[in-house]
Amino acid sequence: MNDFILYSRSYCHLCDDMLAALRAHPQASQFHVRVMDVDEDDDLVRQYDELVPVLIGIKPDGSEVRICHYFLDQEALNALLSP
C-alpha cells in the first residue's frame, strides 16, 4: 500500500498535525497522500464530519481501509507499510 487519503478540513489543527506527521514519516518518500476537504462534499461531511482528520489507506486492489482518526496511529501505519 502506498497511497493514502487524508480527509481533512481547512481550519482543523489536528488535520494539520496529522499531515505533518505523515510528511515526517521515515517512509514518506514511498507513499502519496491526497488531502480531501470534507467540507467540499456533503457526502463526506455526513461520513466524516466529527471524525476529521481521517486517514484511509488504499490497498493495491483499490479497496480502502480506515487507519485512524484524530491522531496518526504510527503503529497501524507502519503495519500497513510493512511488506
C-alpha positions, 0 to 999 in steps of 0.5 A: 500500500502506498497511497493514502487519503487524508480527509481533512478540513481547512481550519482543523489543527489536528488535520494539520498535525496529522499531515505533518506527521505523515510528511515526517514519516521515515517512509514518506518518500514511498507513499502519496497522500491526497488531502480531501476537504470534507467540507467540499462534499456533503457526502463526506461531511455526513461520513466524516464530519466529527471524525476529521482528520481521517486517514484511509489507506488504499490497498493495491486492489483499490479497496480502502481501509480506515487507519485512524482518526484524530491522531496518526496511529504510527503503529497501524501505519507502519503495519500497513507499510510493512511488506 
